Amino acid sequence: MVIKQFTQEGIDLVAKMAAGVWGKEQGAHSSEVARIFCQHLTRYSLYSADLAFQAEDEEGLQAIAFAWLPGDTNDAALWLRSQFPNMTYTKRTVPFVYLLCIASSMVSSALSIL
């Protein structure tokens, strides 16, 4: 196993890995929505190239670890918006509603800890 810096080129591969978990549900809407959703999940978590790592073995990518510091930002929201110009309103809203549900669940979990 080798650990090295994660690069932007790895986003497609990580998105394919995420599709194994998240894509099945999103694929019910369309394969294009599933692809965009899984790529967005990866981009959403990727803030700092300096704090992004991947673990590989002879079979390829096995794991990722992303971290960030307070104040770090990324372009995930802009990227997501750029993917939808030719989609219908309904197809565009599915990932946004789903992400809002996930965010709401995370906030609820965080508040329950306090």
N, C-alpha and C positions, 0 to 999 in steps of 0.2 A: 504494500500500500504506500502510495506517494501522496503527500499533501503539497499543493501548490496554489499560487494565486489564481483566483477565479477571474475569467475575462468575459467581456460582453459576448464573445462568440459562443460561450457556453449556455446562453439563455435559451436557445432553441432546444438543446439537449435536456436541460433542466425542465423546460416546459413539457417535453415528452414524458419525462418521469412523473411530473405532477399530473399529467393527463391520466395516468394509471389510477390515481386517487380521485382527483377533482373532475377530470374530463368526462367520466361516465355520466355523471349527473348533468353536467353542462351540455354534453353531446345530445341529450334528449331535445335540446333546442335547435342545434345545428352543429355540424363539425367545425364550422368557421367560428361560431361563438365559443365552442370548447377550446379551440386553438388560441384565440385571443385571450380568453379568461386565464388559461394556464400560463401564457406568456406574461400576462399582467401580474399574476401572483408572484412570479419570479422577479420581475422588475420592481414591484411594490416593496419587496424585502431587500433589494439591492441598493444600498445608500453609498457605501464607501468602498471603492476598489481596493483600498489599503487594508480593509477589514473583511474581505470576501475571499474564502478559500474553498478548494474542492479536493476531495480525496478520490484517487484513481488507483485501480489495480490492473492486472492484465486483461480484465474484461471491460475496462472503461470506467466511466464516472460512477461512483458509488454513493457519494454524499457531498453535501455542501454545508458551509457554515458562513452565515452573513451576520455581521455586527455593525453597529453605527454609534455615533456619539450624539449627544444632545445638540440640536441645531443642524445636523446633517439633513440634506434634502435630496430628492431624486426627481426624475421626470416621468414617473409611472403614470400619473394622471394625464399628462399631455400626450404621452404615447398612446394611452388607451383611447382618448378622444380622436386621435388621428387614424385609428383603425376602422371607424364606423361611417365614413362619409357616404358609402353606397349601400348601407344596410337600412332596413325598415326601422321605424321607431320602435316597434315591438322587439325586434332582435337586439336593438341597441340597449334597451332598458333591462333585459334579463341579467346581464352580468352586474350592472350597477345595483339592482335590487338585491342580488345575492351577496355582493360585497357589503352592502349596508347591513344585511342580516348578520354576516360574520362579524362586522365591526361592533354591532349592538351586543352580540353575545360576548365578545372580548371585554367590552366595557362593563357588562354585568358581572362577569367573572372577576375582573379587577376590583370593582366596587365591593364585591362580597368579601374580598380579602382584607379590605380596610377596616 
